[in-house]
Structure formats: C-alpha cells, structure tokens
C-alpha cells in the first residue's frame, strides 16, 4: 500500500523524484509510469481502472541533495484536464531479462487551486 502522499494542484506541472541506489542510465529495457484514479472511499484503484495519464520519465544523476534515480513528470496542460481527486502513481521497470520491478507507489492528491 502507498504511504507517501503528494499534494499537487490541477494545472501545474507535476514532478516527482524517485530514488534508486541501483539505477543505471540505459540499463533498463522498458520504464513506464502513470497516474490511475482512486475512487472516492477507496485506498487504491479498482483493478480495471485505466491509466488517467502517462508520466514522462527522465534519469536523474545523484547530487548533493538527492540520490540517483528518476524524475516523473506530467506537464501542466495534461494536468489541467484531469479531474480533482486521488491518484496512484508508481514506476514500473522491466529489465533486459524481462524481470519487472514496481517501485515507489505513492498517492497524488490533485486539488483544485484556490486562485484561478
């Protein structure tokens, strides 16, 4: 179950960092990340819920503040069309052998901004 909660506002660019001490740029065969809507009163999406939006994925090298990992980004225009509510986000990595790892599930609470 996801325990990390990010609060973001409709219409802003969403960027979330995912740390992975074993990350190697180019060592992954396939990486995907998306938001899936969580229905009111539930703590996770229903299994048949389709993706609400795909996240862009960029490798992030380590620096003084952050460990090696990735940045997951949804641009402001795509965020604007999503309804307010809760979404599950994670990062799915498939390596060259076909092994799948799902990392860092989290909840993104997409709120209506007070100032339009």
MARDREN-236603 format. One record per residue: residue in one letter; x, z, y of N, C-alpha, C, O, CB in turn. Coordinates in Angstrom, 1 decimal. Glycine has a CB too. Example, Ala and Ser with C-alpha at 12.3 -4.5 7.8 and 13.67 -1.06 7.14 Angstrom:
2
> A  13.2  7.8  -5.7  12.3  7.8  -4.5  13.2  7.8  -3.3  14.2  8.5  -3.3  11.3  9.0  -4.5;
> S  12.8  7.1  -2.2  13.7  7.1  -1.1  12.9  7.9  0.0  13.4  8.0  1.1  14.1  5.7  -0.6;
***
This chain:
116
> X  0.8  0.0  -1.2  0.0  0.0  0.0  0.9  0.0  1.2  1.9  0.7  1.3  -1.0  1.2  0.0;
> X  0.5  -0.7  2.2  1.2  -0.8  3.5  1.1  0.4  4.3  -0.1  0.9  4.5  0.8  -2.1  4.3;
> X  2.2  1.0  4.8  2.1  2.2  5.6  2.5  2.0  7.0  2.3  2.8  7.9  2.9  3.3  5.0;
> X  3.2  0.9  7.3  3.7  0.6  8.7  2.5  -0.1  9.4  1.9  -1.0  8.9  4.9  -0.3  8.7;
> X  2.3  0.3  10.6  1.2  -0.2  11.5  1.8  -0.8  12.8  2.5  0.0  13.5  0.1  0.8  11.8;
> X  1.6  -2.0  13.0  2.0  -2.6  14.3  0.7  -2.9  15.1  -0.3  -3.5  14.5  2.8  -4.0  14.1;
> X  0.7  -2.5  16.4  -0.5  -2.9  17.2  0.0  -4.0  18.1  1.0  -3.9  18.9  -0.9  -1.6  18.0;
> X  -0.7  -5.1  18.1  -0.5  -6.3  19.0  -1.8  -6.7  19.6  -2.8  -6.3  19.2  0.2  -7.4  18.2;
> X  -1.7  -7.5  20.7  -2.9  -8.0  21.4  -3.1  -9.5  21.2  -2.2  -10.3  21.1  -2.7  -7.7  22.9;
> X  -4.4  -9.8  21.1  -4.7  -11.2  21.0  -4.1  -12.0  22.1  -4.2  -11.5  23.3  -6.3  -11.4  20.9;
> X  -3.5  -13.1  21.9  -3.0  -14.0  22.9  -1.5  -13.8  23.2  -0.9  -14.5  24.0  -3.8  -13.8  24.1;
> X  -0.9  -12.8  22.6  0.5  -12.6  22.8  1.3  -13.1  21.6  0.7  -13.2  20.5  0.9  -11.1  23.0;
> X  2.5  -13.4  21.8  3.4  -13.8  20.6  3.7  -12.5  19.8  4.0  -11.5  20.3  4.7  -14.4  21.1;
> X  3.4  -12.7  18.5  3.7  -11.5  17.6  5.1  -11.8  16.9  5.3  -12.8  16.3  2.6  -11.4  16.5;
> X  6.0  -10.9  17.1  7.3  -11.0  16.4  7.5  -9.6  15.7  7.5  -8.6  16.4  8.4  -11.3  17.4;
> X  7.8  -9.7  14.4  8.1  -8.5  13.6  9.4  -8.7  12.9  9.6  -9.7  12.2  6.9  -8.2  12.7;
> X  10.3  -7.8  13.0  11.5  -7.8  12.3  11.4  -7.2  10.9  10.8  -6.2  10.7  12.6  -7.1  13.0;
> X  12.0  -7.9  9.9  12.0  -7.4  8.5  13.5  -7.2  8.1  14.2  -8.2  8.1  11.3  -8.4  7.5;
> X  13.9  -6.0  7.8  15.3  -5.7  7.4  15.5  -6.0  5.9  14.6  -5.7  5.1  15.7  -4.3  7.8;
> X  16.7  -6.5  5.6  17.0  -6.6  4.2  18.5  -6.6  4.1  19.2  -7.6  4.5  16.4  -7.9  3.5;
> X  19.1  -5.6  3.5  20.5  -5.5  3.4  21.1  -6.5  2.5  22.4  -6.7  2.5  20.9  -4.1  3.0;
> X  20.3  -7.1  1.7  20.8  -8.1  0.7  20.6  -9.6  1.2  20.8  -10.5  0.4  20.2  -8.0  -0.6;
> X  20.2  -9.7  2.5  19.9  -11.1  3.0  21.1  -12.0  3.1  22.1  -11.5  3.5  19.2  -11.0  4.3;
> X  20.9  -13.2  2.6  22.0  -14.2  2.7  21.3  -15.4  3.3  20.5  -16.0  2.6  22.7  -14.5  1.4;
> X  21.8  -15.9  4.5  21.1  -17.1  5.0  21.3  -18.3  4.1  22.5  -18.6  3.7  21.7  -17.4  6.4;
> X  20.3  -19.0  3.8  20.3  -20.2  2.9  20.3  -19.8  1.4  20.3  -20.8  0.6  21.6  -20.9  3.2;
> X  20.3  -18.6  1.0  20.3  -18.2  -0.4  19.0  -18.1  -1.0  18.8  -17.9  -2.2  21.0  -16.9  -0.5;
> X  17.9  -18.4  -0.2  16.6  -18.3  -0.7  16.0  -19.7  -0.9  16.3  -20.6  -0.1  15.6  -17.5  0.3;
> X  15.3  -19.9  -2.0  14.7  -21.2  -2.3  13.5  -21.4  -1.4  13.2  -22.6  -1.0  14.4  -21.4  -3.8;
> X  12.7  -20.4  -1.3  11.4  -20.5  -0.5  11.1  -19.2  0.1  11.1  -18.1  -0.6  10.3  -21.0  -1.4;
> X  10.7  -19.2  1.4  10.2  -18.0  2.0  8.9  -18.3  2.7  8.8  -19.3  3.4  11.3  -17.5  3.0;
> X  8.0  -17.4  2.6  6.7  -17.6  3.3  6.2  -16.2  3.8  6.5  -15.2  3.2  5.6  -18.2  2.3;
> X  5.5  -16.3  4.8  4.8  -15.1  5.4  3.6  -15.5  6.1  3.5  -16.5  6.8  5.8  -14.4  6.4;
> X  2.5  -14.7  6.0  1.3  -15.0  6.6  0.5  -13.7  6.9  0.8  -12.6  6.4  0.4  -15.9  5.8;
> X  -0.5  -13.8  7.7  -1.4  -12.7  8.0  -2.7  -13.0  7.2  -3.2  -14.1  7.1  -1.8  -12.7  9.5;
> X  -3.2  -12.0  6.6  -4.5  -12.0  5.8  -5.4  -11.0  6.4  -5.0  -9.8  6.5  -4.3  -11.9  4.3;
> X  -6.6  -11.3  6.7  -7.6  -10.4  7.3  -8.0  -9.3  6.4  -8.2  -9.6  5.2  -8.8  -11.2  7.8;
> X  -8.1  -8.1  6.9  -8.6  -7.0  6.1  -10.0  -6.7  6.7  -10.2  -6.4  7.8  -7.7  -5.7  6.3;
> X  -11.0  -6.7  5.8  -12.4  -6.5  6.2  -12.6  -5.1  6.7  -11.9  -4.2  6.2  -13.4  -6.8  5.0;
> X  -13.5  -4.9  7.6  -13.8  -3.5  8.1  -14.1  -2.6  7.0  -14.9  -2.9  6.0  -15.0  -3.6  9.1;
> X  -13.6  -1.4  7.0  -13.8  -0.4  6.0  -12.9  -0.5  4.8  -13.0  0.4  3.9  -15.2  -0.5  5.5;
> X  -12.0  -1.4  4.7  -11.1  -1.6  3.6  -9.7  -1.3  4.1  -9.4  -1.3  5.3  -11.2  -3.0  3.0;
> X  -8.8  -1.0  3.1  -7.4  -0.8  3.4  -6.5  -2.0  3.1  -5.3  -1.9  3.3  -6.9  0.5  2.8;
> X  -7.1  -3.0  2.4  -6.3  -4.2  2.0  -7.2  -5.4  2.0  -8.5  -5.2  1.9  -5.6  -4.0  0.6;
> X  -6.7  -6.6  2.1  -7.6  -7.7  2.0  -8.2  -7.9  0.6  -7.7  -7.4  -0.4  -6.8  -9.0  2.3;
> X  -9.4  -8.5  0.6  -10.0  -8.8  -0.7  -9.2  -9.9  -1.3  -8.7  -10.8  -0.6  -11.5  -9.3  -0.5;
> X  -9.0  -9.9  -2.6  -8.1  -10.9  -3.3  -8.3  -12.3  -2.9  -7.4  -13.1  -2.9  -8.2  -10.7  -4.8;
> X  -9.6  -12.7  -2.7  -9.9  -14.1  -2.4  -9.8  -14.5  -0.9  -10.1  -15.6  -0.5  -11.3  -14.4  -2.9;
> X  -9.4  -13.5  0.0  -9.3  -13.8  1.4  -8.2  -14.8  1.7  -7.1  -14.5  1.3  -9.1  -12.4  2.2;
> X  -8.5  -15.9  2.3  -7.5  -16.9  2.6  -6.6  -16.4  3.8  -6.9  -15.4  4.5  -8.1  -18.2  3.0;
> X  -5.4  -17.0  3.9  -4.5  -16.7  5.0  -5.2  -17.0  6.3  -5.8  -18.0  6.4  -3.2  -17.5  4.8;
> X  -5.0  -16.1  7.3  -5.6  -16.3  8.6  -4.6  -17.1  9.5  -5.0  -17.9  10.3  -5.9  -15.0  9.3;
> X  -3.3  -17.0  9.2  -2.2  -17.7  10.0  -0.9  -17.5  9.2  -0.6  -16.5  8.6  -2.1  -17.1  11.4;
> X  -0.1  -18.6  9.3  1.3  -18.6  8.8  2.2  -18.1  9.8  2.1  -18.5  11.0  1.7  -19.9  8.2;
> X  3.2  -17.3  9.4  4.2  -16.9  10.3  5.5  -17.8  10.2  5.8  -18.2  9.1  4.6  -15.4  10.0;
> X  6.1  -18.0  11.3  7.4  -18.7  11.3  8.5  -17.7  10.9  8.4  -16.5  11.3  7.8  -19.4  12.7;
> X  9.5  -18.1  10.1  10.5  -17.2  9.6  11.9  -17.7  10.1  12.2  -18.8  10.0  10.5  -17.1  8.1;
> X  12.6  -16.7  10.7  14.0  -17.1  11.2  14.9  -16.0  10.7  14.6  -14.8  10.8  14.0  -17.2  12.7;
> X  16.1  -16.4  10.2  17.1  -15.4  9.8  17.6  -14.7  11.0  17.8  -15.2  12.1  18.3  -16.1  9.1;
> X  17.8  -13.4  10.8  18.3  -12.5  11.9  19.6  -11.8  11.4  19.6  -11.0  10.5  17.3  -11.5  12.4;
> X  20.8  -12.2  12.1  22.0  -11.5  11.7  22.0  -10.1  12.2  21.3  -9.7  13.1  23.2  -12.3  12.2;
> X  22.8  -9.3  11.5  23.0  -7.9  12.0  23.6  -7.8  13.3  24.4  -8.6  13.7  23.8  -7.1  10.9;
> X  23.2  -6.8  14.1  23.9  -6.5  15.4  23.9  -5.0  15.5  23.6  -4.3  14.6  23.1  -7.2  16.6;
> X  24.3  -4.5  16.6  24.4  -3.0  16.8  23.1  -2.3  16.7  23.2  -1.1  16.4  25.0  -2.8  18.1;
> X  22.0  -2.9  16.9  20.7  -2.2  16.8  19.9  -2.5  15.6  19.1  -1.6  15.2  19.9  -2.6  18.0;
> X  20.1  -3.6  14.9  19.3  -4.0  13.8  20.1  -4.5  12.6  21.2  -5.1  12.8  18.3  -5.1  14.2;
> X  19.7  -4.1  11.4  20.4  -4.7  10.2  20.1  -6.1  10.0  19.1  -6.7  10.6  20.1  -3.8  9.0;
> X  20.8  -6.8  9.1  20.5  -8.1  8.7  19.0  -8.3  8.2  18.5  -7.3  7.6  21.5  -8.6  7.6;
> X  18.4  -9.4  8.4  17.0  -9.6  7.9  16.4  -10.9  8.5  17.1  -11.9  8.7  16.2  -8.4  8.3;
> X  15.1  -10.8  8.8  14.4  -11.9  9.3  13.5  -11.5  10.4  13.1  -10.4  10.6  13.6  -12.6  8.2;
> X  13.1  -12.5  11.3  12.1  -12.3  12.3  10.9  -13.2  11.9  11.0  -14.4  11.6  12.6  -12.7  13.7;
> X  9.7  -12.5  11.8  8.5  -13.2  11.5  7.7  -13.4  12.8  7.5  -12.4  13.5  7.6  -12.4  10.5;
> X  7.3  -14.6  13.2  6.8  -14.9  14.5  5.5  -15.7  14.4  5.4  -16.7  13.6  7.8  -15.6  15.4;
> X  4.5  -15.3  15.1  3.3  -16.1  15.3  3.2  -16.3  16.8  3.1  -15.4  17.6  2.0  -15.3  14.8;
> X  3.1  -17.6  17.2  3.1  -17.9  18.7  1.8  -17.5  19.3  0.8  -17.3  18.6  3.4  -19.4  18.9;
> X  1.8  -17.4  20.6  0.7  -16.9  21.4  -0.5  -17.8  21.2  -1.7  -17.2  21.1  1.1  -16.8  22.9;
> X  -0.4  -19.1  21.2  -1.5  -20.0  21.0  -2.2  -19.7  19.7  -3.5  -19.7  19.7  -1.1  -21.4  21.1;
> X  -1.5  -19.5  18.6  -2.1  -19.3  17.3  -2.7  -17.9  17.3  -3.7  -17.7  16.6  -1.1  -19.4  16.2;
> X  -2.1  -16.9  18.0  -2.6  -15.6  18.0  -4.0  -15.5  18.8  -4.8  -14.7  18.4  -1.6  -14.6  18.7;
> X  -4.1  -16.3  19.8  -5.3  -16.3  20.6  -6.6  -16.7  19.8  -7.6  -16.1  20.1  -5.2  -17.3  21.7;
> X  -6.5  -17.5  18.8  -7.6  -18.0  18.0  -8.0  -17.0  16.9  -9.1  -17.1  16.3  -7.4  -19.3  17.4;
> X  -7.2  -16.0  16.6  -7.5  -15.0  15.6  -8.5  -14.0  16.2  -8.4  -13.5  17.3  -6.3  -14.3  15.1;
> X  -9.5  -13.6  15.4  -10.4  -12.5  15.9  -9.7  -11.2  15.8  -8.7  -11.0  15.0  -11.6  -12.4  15.0;
> X  -10.1  -10.3  16.7  -9.5  -8.9  16.7  -9.8  -8.3  15.3  -10.8  -8.6  14.7  -10.1  -8.0  17.8;
> X  -8.9  -7.4  14.9  -9.1  -6.7  13.6  -7.8  -6.4  13.0  -6.7  -6.5  13.6  -10.0  -7.6  12.7;
> X  -7.8  -6.0  11.7  -6.6  -5.6  11.0  -6.3  -6.7  10.0  -7.1  -7.4  9.4  -6.9  -4.3  10.2;
> X  -4.9  -6.9  9.9  -4.4  -8.0  9.1  -3.2  -7.4  8.2  -2.5  -6.5  8.7  -3.9  -9.2  9.9;
> X  -3.1  -7.9  7.0  -1.9  -7.5  6.2  -0.9  -8.6  6.4  -1.2  -9.8  6.4  -2.3  -7.4  4.7;
> X  0.4  -8.2  6.5  1.5  -9.1  6.7  2.6  -8.7  5.7  2.8  -7.5  5.4  2.1  -9.2  8.1;
> X  3.3  -9.7  5.1  4.4  -9.4  4.3  5.3  -10.6  4.2  5.0  -11.7  4.8  4.0  -8.9  2.8;
> X  6.4  -10.5  3.5  7.4  -11.6  3.4  7.6  -11.9  1.9  8.0  -11.0  1.2  8.7  -11.3  4.1;
> X  7.3  -13.1  1.5  7.5  -13.5  0.1  8.7  -14.3  0.0  8.8  -15.4  0.6  6.2  -14.2  -0.5;
> X  9.6  -13.9  -0.9  10.9  -14.7  -1.1  10.9  -15.1  -2.6  10.8  -14.3  -3.5  12.1  -13.8  -0.7;
> X  11.1  -16.4  -2.8  11.3  -16.9  -4.1  12.8  -17.4  -4.1  13.1  -18.3  -3.3  10.3  -18.1  -4.4;
> X  13.6  -16.9  -5.1  15.0  -17.3  -5.1  15.1  -18.6  -6.0  14.2  -19.1  -6.5  15.9  -16.2  -5.6;
> X  16.4  -19.1  -6.1  16.6  -20.3  -6.8  16.3  -20.2  -8.3  16.1  -21.3  -9.0  18.1  -20.7  -6.7;
> X  16.1  -19.0  -8.9  15.8  -18.9  -10.3  14.3  -18.8  -10.5  13.8  -18.9  -11.6  16.4  -17.6  -10.8;
> X  13.5  -18.7  -9.4  12.1  -18.6  -9.4  11.5  -17.2  -9.3  10.3  -17.0  -9.3  11.6  -19.3  -10.7;
> X  12.5  -16.2  -9.3  12.0  -14.8  -9.1  11.4  -14.6  -7.8  11.9  -15.1  -6.7  13.3  -13.9  -9.3;
> X  10.3  -13.9  -7.7  9.6  -13.6  -6.5  9.7  -12.2  -6.1  9.5  -11.3  -6.9  8.1  -14.0  -6.7;
> X  10.0  -12.0  -4.8  10.1  -10.6  -4.2  9.1  -10.6  -3.0  9.3  -11.5  -2.2  11.5  -10.2  -3.9;
> X  8.3  -9.6  -3.0  7.4  -9.5  -1.8  7.9  -8.2  -1.1  7.9  -7.1  -1.6  5.9  -9.4  -2.2;
> X  8.3  -8.4  0.2  8.9  -7.3  1.0  8.1  -6.9  2.2  7.3  -7.6  2.7  10.2  -7.8  1.5;
> X  8.2  -5.6  2.5  7.8  -5.0  3.7  6.3  -5.3  4.1  6.0  -5.7  5.2  8.6  -5.5  4.8;
> X  5.4  -5.0  3.2  4.0  -5.1  3.6  3.6  -4.2  4.7  4.1  -3.0  4.7  3.0  -4.9  2.4;
> X  2.9  -4.7  5.7  2.5  -3.8  6.9  1.2  -4.3  7.4  0.7  -5.4  7.0  3.6  -4.0  8.0;
> X  0.6  -3.4  8.2  -0.7  -3.8  8.8  -0.5  -4.1  10.2  0.2  -3.4  11.0  -1.7  -2.6  8.7;
> X  -1.1  -5.2  10.7  -1.0  -5.6  12.1  -2.4  -5.4  12.6  -3.4  -6.0  12.2  -0.5  -7.1  12.3;
> X  -2.6  -4.5  13.6  -3.9  -4.3  14.2  -3.9  -5.2  15.5  -3.2  -4.9  16.4  -4.1  -2.7  14.6;
> X  -4.7  -6.2  15.4  -4.8  -7.1  16.5  -6.0  -6.7  17.4  -7.1  -6.7  17.0  -5.0  -8.6  16.0;
> X  -5.6  -6.3  18.6  -6.6  -5.7  19.5  -6.9  -6.7  20.7  -6.1  -7.5  21.0  -6.1  -4.3  20.1;
> X  -8.1  -6.5  21.3  -8.5  -7.2  22.5  -7.8  -6.6  23.6  -7.8  -5.4  23.8  -10.0  -7.2  22.7;
> X  -7.1  -7.4  24.5  -6.4  -6.8  25.6  -7.4  -6.3  26.7  -8.5  -6.9  26.8  -5.5  -7.9  26.3;
> X  -7.1  -5.3  27.4  -7.9  -4.8  28.4  -7.9  -5.7  29.7  -8.9  -5.8  30.4  -7.5  -3.3  28.8;
> X  -6.8  -6.3  30.0  -6.6  -7.2  31.1  -6.6  -8.6  30.6  -5.8  -9.0  29.9  -5.3  -6.8  31.9;
> X  -7.6  -9.4  31.1  -7.7  -10.8  30.7  -7.0  -11.7  31.6  -7.0  -12.9  31.4  -9.1  -11.2  30.5;
***
